């Protein structure tokens, strides 16, 4: 066996440059680039290796500088999602605070089932000095460091304490990065001295390697049983989640819905799985969903979940599917998610562990000739038309100054090409967008709501734009962010400006946290702690070197927004558009409920009234996921 001598970091970099994800006929680099802020913990290791590799093979694994470690991970997640999880970025952090900054990004990636590779530096494995800079000291466990915090946040975690441990760690990391069921944050912990240590690397280890994506088919018997349940249902409903998009199964979803007439509601991650103008499309489901989707869901006797993990917001804290005997057919590539969402009734859920595309194809074949009743189709169509009329009114210009957020969303929708991508996360925007945005492209609706992380927006949008450019796609990416989210993590605007990336950011300034402000009122808190003095966002954006359109002084900001977007789309670099909004003008109510407990006792009458409302809602909605009453066990005192 022949080989060559290289450091751990040099071997890692060379290995990553030769990894490819294969999905059918499509092949792309699994890790096309590495983000990093180089400090003492990775400069002599990964930093040196990246610089050397760039000299030897220019462009094979480029280094990208970022402004914040959390933002690196968000960029990787944005890239991964727009590439349907076939590729992602690596991100390296130095010891201590650099690594700690990355933790939020790791949690977000794992919560959203999106792959990202984290190369986290650690203190010296040889402990040549102790303590060293940025080392945590735990007298009871001296080996515990910041990097250990990644273990519960990662789908794969390995510490490379010796050079010999690198090969199995790298193979395990790539296995999870390319596994549809197990993917998320993948963390390799690399002590700074180990990064610089040498080993002999076999030539074959650094050859091109293909990782073929698993697309497991469903068992025939399970598909037969699922088709039987669908044939027996009077009011079936499909809930399409992110798994439909990651499987590239939107065509198969459309075919099944068209052939059977079964209506389709989408989760936040599944937005765009069915075009908004499709007659079977009901829009978003749940707490922030549309009235049409929630109305149909409340009476559905069978819910067919495709690639969804049934989060709290999708299920309305367990209240959306209100029919007492509702059943579920749940198709998911992950066993854990396939067994959701009704654990209390044996047999209520038929789990189908399979790839979404394969399962949808099999169901369409088995349901040939089957269609829901004309009466149900007519009812779905009426419900859909009724909601569309309500949404149209919310999106229409009013001339109000300042305008409400729904009106601003309407102006943005009118200015954009239907294929262009809208990005948002956390706050009130995801709710308003799920109700009012009408996706016309499978990848056009990009809302991070699996972790609901303020600060994702700009960095995630930059990752989306990088992903599109890598695929030769020049469509615009428009980030919608509130002033609260903007202040969390706006540093990547400087990254976009430095690299000349034409990202469009619309900052909706309402001088506070609008979503939590509304929630505060609901629990009797009178928007406590949710407002703050306005800042000059436009001046801040200018300082990052981006073009700025400040509409805050405009007599008709909504009318000025559309031409500002047209100019931004023609720009060769990033543009920030700032517009003021009235935080008290909300999107139409759609009947969704989210359980947020209210103080049981208080001397404030507003809180007492809110508690009474909470108890009434809790009782009237009869939360389906609540644990049933269990009679107390009979026995002596020792049975406790």
JORA-V483118 format. One record per residue. N is the residue number from 1. OMEGA is omega in radians with two decimals (NA if undefined). NEAR is the number of other ideal C-beta (glycine too) atoms within 10 Angstrom. D_FIRST is the distance of its C-alpha to the first C-alpha in whole Angstrom. Layout:
N;OMEGA;NEAR;D_FIRST  N;OMEGA;NEAR;D_FIRST
This chain:
1;3.10;6;0  2;3.13;7;4  3;3.10;13;7  4;-3.14;13;10  5;3.13;10;13  6;3.06;19;16  7;3.08;22;19  8;-3.12;26;19  9;3.12;27;22  10;3.11;23;20  11;3.13;23;17  12;-3.11;27;20  13;-3.14;27;22  14;3.12;21;19  15;-3.10;22;18  16;-3.11;23;22  17;-3.09;21;22  18;-3.11;17;20  19;-3.10;22;22  20;3.02;17;24  21;-3.11;23;27  22;3.07;15;28  23;-3.06;19;32  24;3.13;9;33  25;-3.07;5;33  26;3.13;11;32  27;3.10;14;29  28;3.12;14;29  29;3.11;18;27  30;3.13;23;27  31;-3.05;24;28  32;-3.10;23;29  33;-3.13;25;30  34;2.99;26;30  35;3.05;25;34  36;2.85;24;34  37;-2.95;20;37  38;3.08;21;35  39;-3.09;20;36  40;-3.09;15;35  41;-3.13;29;33  42;-3.10;27;31  43;-3.09;17;32  44;3.14;16;29  45;-3.10;28;26  46;3.12;30;26  47;3.12;21;29  48;-3.10;18;27  49;3.11;25;24  50;3.14;23;26  51;-3.14;13;28  52;-3.12;16;25  53;3.10;21;24  54;3.10;15;27  55;-3.11;8;27  56;-3.08;9;24  57;-3.07;12;25  58;3.07;8;28  59;-3.11;9;29  60;3.06;16;26  61;-3.04;22;27  62;3.04;13;30  63;3.09;18;32  64;3.11;17;35  65;3.08;13;38  66;-3.09;22;40  67;-3.08;18;43  68;-3.08;21;42  69;3.08;25;39  70;-3.12;26;41  71;3.06;30;42  72;-3.09;31;38  73;3.11;34;38  74;3.09;31;41  75;3.11;32;40  76;3.12;32;36  77;3.11;30;38  78;3.10;32;41  79;-3.08;26;38  80;-3.10;26;36  81;-3.13;26;40  82;3.06;24;41  83;3.10;23;37  84;3.07;19;38  85;3.12;24;35  86;3.12;22;32  87;3.11;25;31  88;3.09;32;32  89;2.88;25;32  90;3.12;27;30  91;3.14;29;32  92;3.13;32;32  93;3.08;32;34  94;-3.06;25;35  95;2.93;26;36  96;-3.05;22;39  97;3.09;13;42  98;3.11;23;39  99;-3.11;29;37  100;3.10;19;41  101;-3.04;19;42  102;-2.97;30;39  103;3.14;20;40  104;3.11;21;43  105;3.11;31;40  106;3.13;28;38  107;-3.14;19;41  108;-3.13;27;42  109;-3.12;29;39  110;3.12;23;39  111;-3.11;19;42  112;-3.12;25;42  113;-3.12;26;39  114;-3.02;25;37  115;2.99;35;33  116;-3.08;34;33  117;-3.10;28;30  118;3.14;31;31  119;-2.94;28;29  120;3.11;31;31  121;-3.12;28;31  122;3.12;27;32  123;-3.01;24;33  124;3.06;17;31  125;-3.13;19;29  126;-3.14;12;30  127;3.11;14;33  128;3.00;8;34  129;-3.09;10;37  130;0.05;11;39  131;3.07;12;41  132;-3.12;16;39  133;3.07;11;40  134;3.06;20;41  135;2.98;18;40  136;3.12;16;42  137;3.06;10;43  138;-3.10;11;44  139;-3.11;5;45  140;3.14;5;44  141;-3.02;10;41  142;-3.12;13;39  143;-3.09;12;36  144;-3.09;12;38  145;-3.14;22;38  146;-3.07;24;38  147;3.13;26;35  148;3.14;17;36  149;3.13;18;39  150;-3.04;25;36  151;-3.14;14;35  152;-3.12;10;38  153;-3.00;21;38  154;3.02;24;35  155;3.03;20;33  156;-3.08;23;30  157;3.10;23;30  158;3.04;19;27  159;3.14;22;27  160;-3.09;24;24  161;3.09;15;25  162;3.13;13;21  163;-3.11;18;18  164;-3.11;10;16  165;-3.03;15;19  166;-3.03;23;18  167;3.13;16;16  168;3.11;11;18  169;3.14;19;21  170;-3.14;20;20  171;3.07;13;20  172;3.14;15;23  173;-3.13;28;25  174;3.08;22;24  175;-3.11;14;25  176;3.10;19;28  177;-3.05;27;29  178;3.13;26;29  179;-3.07;20;31  180;-3.09;23;34  181;-2.98;19;36  182;-2.95;18;34  183;-3.10;25;33  184;3.08;24;35  185;3.09;31;34  186;-2.99;31;30  187;2.96;27;30  188;3.13;25;27  189;-2.99;25;28  190;3.07;29;27  191;-2.98;25;28  192;3.10;23;29  193;3.14;19;27  194;3.10;24;24  195;-3.05;28;24  196;-3.10;16;24  197;-3.04;17;21  198;3.02;12;18  199;3.08;17;14  200;-3.03;12;11  201;3.08;21;10  202;-3.09;12;7  203;-3.08;10;8  204;-3.11;10;9  205;-3.09;16;11  206;3.05;16;13  207;3.08;9;14  208;-3.11;8;18  209;3.12;14;18  210;3.05;12;22  211;-3.07;19;24  212;-3.09;12;27  213;3.09;18;30  214;3.03;13;31  215;-3.01;16;35  216;3.07;13;36  217;3.09;13;39  218;3.03;21;42  219;-3.10;13;43  220;-3.13;10;46  221;3.12;8;48  222;3.09;19;48  223;3.08;22;49  224;-3.13;12;52  225;3.12;14;53  226;3.13;25;53  227;3.10;19;55  228;3.13;13;57  229;-3.13;16;58  230;3.13;21;58  231;-3.11;14;61  232;-3.07;11;63  233;3.08;20;63  234;-3.07;12;66  235;-3.12;21;64  236;3.11;23;60  237;3.02;25;59  238;3.01;30;55  239;-3.08;30;53  240;3.14;30;50  241;-3.10;28;48  242;3.13;26;45  243;3.08;30;43  244;-3.12;30;45  245;-3.12;25;43  246;3.09;26;40  247;-3.03;27;40  248;-3.02;18;42  249;-3.08;26;44  250;3.11;22;47  251;3.12;12;48  252;3.07;21;48  253;3.14;28;50  254;-3.13;18;53  255;3.14;15;53  256;-3.13;24;54  257;-3.13;21;56  258;-3.08;13;58  259;-3.04;16;58  260;-3.07;22;59  261;-3.14;18;61  262;-3.14;26;60  263;-3.07;29;60  264;2.95;26;57  265;-3.10;29;56  266;2.98;34;53  267;3.07;30;52  268;-3.14;29;51  269;-3.12;29;47  270;3.13;29;49  271;-3.09;28;51  272;3.13;26;51  273;3.03;27;50  274;-3.13;25;53  275;-3.09;17;55  276;-3.12;19;58  277;3.07;11;60  278;-3.09;16;59  279;3.13;12;62  280;-3.05;22;60  281;3.11;23;59  282;-3.11;28;61  283;-3.05;27;58  284;-3.08;31;57  285;2.93;34;58  286;-3.04;30;59  287;-3.12;23;60  288;-3.08;24;60  289;-3.12;27;60  290;3.08;30;62  291;-3.13;21;66  292;3.14;27;65  293;-3.10;30;62  294;3.12;26;63  295;3.13;18;66  296;-3.13;23;65  297;-3.10;29;62  298;-3.09;17;65  299;-3.12;15;66  300;3.07;25;63  301;3.04;17;63  302;3.11;24;59  303;-3.12;28;57  304;-3.12;28;53  305;3.14;27;51  306;3.07;30;48  307;3.10;32;45  308;3.08;29;47  309;3.02;23;47  310;3.13;24;51  311;-3.11;19;51  312;-3.12;13;54  313;3.12;24;55  314;-3.09;28;55  315;-3.10;26;57  316;-3.08;26;59  317;3.07;21;59  318;-3.04;19;59  319;-3.03;26;62  320;-3.12;29;61  321;-2.91;26;61  322;-3.13;16;65  323;-2.98;15;66  324;-3.10;9;66  325;-3.12;8;64  326;3.07;22;62  327;-3.07;21;58  328;2.86;22;55  329;-3.01;27;52  330;3.13;25;49  331;3.12;33;46  332;3.12;27;43  333;3.13;24;39  334;-3.12;18;39  335;-3.11;10;41  336;-3.10;12;42  337;-3.11;22;44  338;-3.11;21;45  339;3.08;16;47  340;0.18;19;50  341;-3.02;23;52  342;-3.07;21;55  343;-2.98;11;54  344;3.14;10;58  345;3.14;14;59  346;3.11;7;57  347;-3.13;7;56  348;-3.10;14;57  349;2.98;19;53  350;-3.11;19;51  351;3.08;19;48  352;-3.10;24;46  353;-3.04;20;42  354;2.99;24;41  355;-3.07;25;40  356;-3.09;31;43  357;-3.12;22;43  358;-3.11;20;42  359;3.13;30;45  360;3.10;29;47  361;3.13;19;47  362;3.12;23;47  363;3.14;26;50  364;3.11;18;52  365;-3.08;12;52  366;-3.11;16;53  367;3.13;17;56  368;3.14;9;57  369;3.14;7;61  370;3.10;13;61  371;3.10;12;63  372;-3.09;18;64  373;3.10;11;68  374;-3.14;9;70  375;3.12;9;72  376;3.10;19;68  377;3.14;16;67  378;3.14;10;71  379;3.11;17;70  380;-3.12;22;67  381;3.12;15;68  382;3.14;11;71  383;3.13;19;69  384;-3.14;23;66  385;-3.13;10;69  386;3.14;13;71  387;-3.14;21;68  388;3.12;16;67  389;3.10;9;71  390;-3.13;18;71  391;3.11;25;67  392;3.14;11;69  393;-3.14;12;72  394;-3.09;20;69  395;-3.01;20;67  396;3.08;12;70  397;3.12;13;72  398;-3.05;14;75  399;-3.14;10;75  400;3.12;14;75  401;-0.01;12;74  402;-3.14;20;72  403;3.01;24;70  404;-3.12;21;69  405;3.10;28;65  406;3.12;22;65  407;3.10;23;67  408;3.09;25;65  409;3.10;25;62  410;3.13;24;64  411;3.12;23;65  412;-3.14;25;61  413;-3.14;16;60  414;-3.07;13;63  415;-3.02;18;61  416;2.93;21;58  417;-3.08;11;56  418;-3.10;13;56  419;-3.02;14;52  420;-2.93;19;51  421;3.03;26;50  422;-3.08;27;52  423;3.08;31;50  424;3.10;32;52  425;2.98;31;51  426;3.13;24;53  427;-3.07;24;57  428;-3.07;25;60  429;3.12;27;58  430;3.12;23;55  431;3.14;27;59  432;3.14;25;61  433;-3.14;27;58  434;3.09;29;57  435;-2.85;26;61  436;-3.10;22;62  437;-3.09;27;59  438;-3.08;18;58  439;3.11;26;55  440;3.14;18;54  441;-3.10;15;51  442;-3.10;21;48  443;-3.05;20;46  444;-3.10;22;50  445;-3.03;26;50  446;-3.11;26;48  447;3.11;28;49  448;3.12;27;48  449;3.06;25;50  450;3.10;22;47  451;3.10;17;47  452;-2.98;18;50  453;3.01;25;49  454;-3.10;20;51  455;3.12;27;49  456;-2.82;34;47  457;-3.04;33;49  458;3.14;31;48  459;3.12;34;44  460;3.10;33;44  461;3.09;31;46  462;3.06;28;44  463;3.08;32;41  464;-3.12;26;42  465;3.07;28;43  466;-3.13;25;40  467;3.10;27;39  468;3.14;20;41  469;3.13;13;41  470;3.13;16;37  471;-3.13;12;38  472;-3.09;6;41  473;-3.04;14;43  474;-3.14;9;46  475;-3.10;16;49  476;3.00;21;50  477;-3.10;28;49  478;3.11;24;52  479;3.02;29;52  480;-3.09;27;55  481;3.03;30;55  482;-3.13;27;58  483;3.09;22;59  484;3.11;24;58  485;3.12;25;54  486;-3.09;25;54  487;-3.14;16;55  488;-2.94;20;52  489;-3.10;23;49  490;-3.04;26;50  491;-3.11;15;48  492;2.96;28;46  493;3.11;24;49  494;3.07;17;48  495;3.12;24;44  496;3.13;25;46  497;-3.11;17;48  498;-3.10;14;45  499;3.13;14;43  500;-3.13;10;46  501;-3.01;18;46  502;3.05;19;49  503;3.09;28;49  504;-3.13;29;53  505;3.06;28;54  506;3.14;27;57  507;3.13;29;58  508;-2.98;29;61  509;3.05;23;63  510;3.05;24;65  511;3.09;15;65  512;3.10;19;64  513;-2.99;24;62  514;-3.09;27;64  515;-3.13;23;62  516;3.05;18;62  517;3.10;22;66  518;3.11;16;67  519;3.10;16;65  520;3.09;17;67  521;-3.12;16;70  522;-3.14;14;69  523;3.08;19;69  524;-3.04;20;72  525;3.06;19;70  526;3.09;12;72  527;3.14;17;69  528;3.04;12;68  529;-3.07;11;66  530;3.12;19;65  531;3.08;15;66  532;3.10;12;66  533;-3.14;6;67  534;3.06;13;66  535;3.12;13;64  536;-3.09;12;64  537;-3.13;22;60  538;3.13;19;61  539;3.10;11;61  540;-3.14;17;58  541;3.11;25;56  542;-3.11;14;57  543;3.10;12;56  544;3.11;19;52  545;3.14;13;53  546;3.02;19;54  547;-3.07;18;57  548;2.97;20;59  549;-3.10;21;62  550;-3.11;20;64  551;-3.05;22;67  552;3.12;15;68  553;-3.08;9;71  554;3.10;16;72  555;3.11;8;75  556;-3.02;13;73  557;3.14;24;69  558;3.09;24;68  559;-3.14;14;70  560;-3.06;17;68  561;-3.08;24;65  562;3.09;13;64  563;3.09;11;65  564;3.09;23;62  565;3.11;23;60  566;3.12;11;60  567;-3.13;13;60  568;3.13;23;57  569;-3.14;17;55  570;-3.07;10;56  571;3.13;15;54  572;3.11;8;51  573;-3.08;16;50  574;3.10;31;51  575;3.02;23;55  576;3.08;28;56  577;-3.11;25;59  578;3.13;24;62  579;-3.14;26;64  580;3.13;23;67  581;3.06;24;67  582;-3.08;15;70  583;-3.10;24;68  584;3.09;12;70  585;-3.05;18;70  586;3.02;18;68  587;-3.11;22;66  588;3.08;15;68  589;-3.09;9;68  590;3.02;24;66  591;3.11;16;67  592;-3.14;26;64  593;3.09;18;64  594;-3.10;16;61  595;3.02;17;62  596;-3.07;11;62  597;-3.14;9;64  598;-3.13;19;68  599;-3.06;14;69  600;3.08;10;71  601;3.13;7;74  602;3.03;15;75  603;3.12;6;78  604;-3.11;12;77  605;3.13;9;79  606;3.11;13;77  607;3.13;18;74  608;3.11;16;76  609;3.12;13;77  610;3.10;20;73  611;3.11;18;72  612;3.09;11;75  613;-3.13;14;73  614;-3.13;19;70  615;3.13;12;71  616;3.12;10;73  617;-3.13;15;70  618;-3.13;17;68  619;-3.03;9;71  620;-3.10;9;72  621;3.06;17;68  622;-3.00;11;67  623;-3.08;16;64  624;-3.05;21;62  625;3.13;16;59  626;-3.14;14;61  627;3.14;8;61  628;3.10;6;64  629;3.09;6;66  630;-3.13;6;65  631;3.11;5;68  632;3.14;6;68  633;3.09;7;67  634;3.12;6;70  635;-3.10;8;70  636;-3.08;6;71  637;-3.11;5;70  638;-3.10;5;67  639;-3.04;7;65  640;NA;6;64
